[in-house]
Amino acid sequence: MPVRFLGHAVLKVRNRGRAEAFYHDVLGLPVAARSDELRMTFFTLGRHHDLAILEVGEDAPGADPRGVGLFHVAFNVGETLDDLRAMKARLDAHGITIQRTADHKVSCSLYVNDPDGNGIELYVDTSEAWRQDPSLVASRLPLAL
């Protein structure tokens, strides 16, 4: 049986409370469960959990941005550019720095980092043209919001 879909991702964080505040309070991900024993918080977007964070301690080394590993996790934040603008306003209100923006021809995105430097993409789909031309997903143009 081939893989059917991505089930969830687990990110390592230094401080679970700080990371939970970012993912829940800033991004609005609902908390599904917490486990002090596992040092994890599980977030749901409709499945039992879609994202989890695992606390590894304040002294954990950061990832080398030039090394191998996860580049970013992407979250759909709506259906229109106005939805993306609303997320930008929410990030601005929380003092979150937007690292870059992009028009990918099939989606438009904001890129930020969580408190531990994990890359987060927040996007809206803008076209179904990728169904006829899958190469469009590799496009990156400037985006002004």
Number of C-alpha atoms within 10 A of each C-alpha: 3 4 6 6 6 7 11 14 12 14 16 18 24 19 19 20 12 13 22 23 14 18 19 13 12 18 17 14 19 15 17 17 13 14 10 9 6 9 14 22 22 22 24 16 14 9 11 13 18 17 21 21 22 19 19 16 13 11 8 12 10 12 13 8 12 7 8 8 9 11 13 14 15 14 15 15 20 15 13 15 18 12 15 22 14 14 19 18 13 15 17 13 10 13 10 17 13 14 12 12 20 19 18 20 18 19 22 26 24 23 18 20 16 16 17 17 13 18 17 18 22 20 26 21 18 15 12 13 13 14 11 8 9 11 10 16 14 10 12 16 11 11 13 8 12
